[in-house]
Every structure is written in structure tokens, then in C-alpha cells.
Amino acid sequence: MPVFLQLGIFAFIFGACIGSFLNVCIYRIPEGKSIIHPPSACPQCGYRIRFYDNIPIVSYILLRGRCRRCKVHIPVRYPLVELVTGIAALAVFLKYGPTLAAGIYFLFIALLLVITFIDIDHQIIPDILSVTGIPLFFLLGFLVPFITWKDALIGILAGGGLLYAVAFGYQLLTGRDGMGGGDIKLLAMIGAMIGWQGILFTVFVSSLSGTIVGLLLALPSGRSMKSRLPFGPFLAAGAIAYLFCGPALIRWYIGFASATG
């Protein structure tokens, strides 16, 4: 088997294992519980999950999505997070190769996945994730050759400042809070990793995708577009999209605009 293929398989398996840990973070962080102790257990019967029942994706299939002891249904989200994290690790490896930058970007994506599912469940973005992530990714950016510290610093200021301005303007016009402080801090964290250029791309993609999803959810149910929809997942999706195809899309658009202008 070619070495590159072996490394790709290892990247997926490694990512899926990390995804299992991300599930613990998603469940415990909003509850204020330790992500290290105690070991994972069934929330229904308290059965401590054995190592052979905690193999990412595989154990869920073998157990048919149920606890070994009490047979309660295990949400499909658990293997889904493991699968998505495994795919993310593989995608980062294929894009950036076996490099330090690939590891840093995978850490960034993993944190965005945790934030995404916590925001979906609780409509909050814990400061322990976003605020801690701002200096962390700013410093890690020194190890990534694709961004300068000036771009990262402007990204932090632009990310936090841009959403703050939008939220402040919305409140002035409507008298309602339209965007939480968690989203502002999250975009500042994103700016620390991908710079101000990535912020512009992320805001555009997240706003477009958020509007489309909001319309799709509102039409069949007849709900108002004013119904609260967590924005964190869309910001995360926009940032991840930038990592893989943002610069190429920006160059294509500039070339297209120049040719037709």
C-alpha cells in the first residue's frame, strides 16, 4: 500500500478518534463538567463505556446505536461528529500534507465543530472556547506560512469589530438584540487564524448560507424569519470553506470581474 494512502487512512482514523473526544466536550462543557473525569458512561443507566464499545463509528454500528446494558438509543450525532472529524482530518492532510500547518488547521476545525454543536444545542458559544482561541490561534499563526501576524491582528480587530457594529446597528434600528456576544468573539477568533481576508469571505458565506437556511426552515412551517437561528455554525462553515477554497475563489472572482469589467 502506498505510503501516502497509509497516511491518509491514518489521518481519518486519528480524526475519528478525536471526534469521539469532541463529543465529550460538546456534552460536558455547557454543563460546566470536566472533560477528563469521570470516564464516559451512559447518561441513562450510568454504565461505564468500555474501550471496545468506544471505537469511533464502528462501535455504534455493532451496538446498533444502543447502550449495551439498558438498550437506550444513542443519538446518531455521536458517530456523525466522529465521521465529520475524520473527514476533516483527511481533508486537511490532502490539502496541506503532513505538515505542522495541517495540524494547526485541524485543531482550528475541531474547535469550530465543538462550537457549532454547542451553539445548535444551547444557542451559546462558551468563552472558554472562543476567548481562549483568540490568543491561541494568533500565536499558532506564527507557525503557519500562509498568514502574517499583521493580517491576523487586523483579522481579530475586524472580526470582532465588524459583527459588533452590525449588532449595534441592528439594535438601534429594531430595539432588539440581533446577534449575541458569542458570535462576535467567535469571529475575532476566526480572524486570528485566517486573517482579515478570511473574515470578509467568512461573513459573506455565513450570511448567504444563513439566509438560505432560514428561508428553507421558515417556508414549510410558516414561521417568521425573526425566529432565532444560531449563527455560530454558519460562521464556522464559512471559515472552514475559506481554508479549503477561499483564496482560490477570491482569485477567480477578481479575474472574472477584471475580464468582464
Secondary structure, 3 states (H helix, E strand, C coil): CCHHHHHHHHHHHHHHHHHHHHHHHHHHHHHCCCCCCCCCECCCCCCECCHHHCCCCHHHHHCCCECCCCCCECCCHHHHHHHHHHHHHHHHHHHHCCCHHHHHHHHHHHHHHHHHHHHHHHCCCCHHHHHHHHHHHHHHHHHCCCCCHHHHHHHHHHHHHHHHHHHHHHHHHHCCCCCCHHHHHHHHHHHHHHHHHHHHHHHHHHHHHHHHHHHHHHHHHCCCCCCCCCCHHHHHHHHHHHHHHHHHHHHHHHHHHHHHC
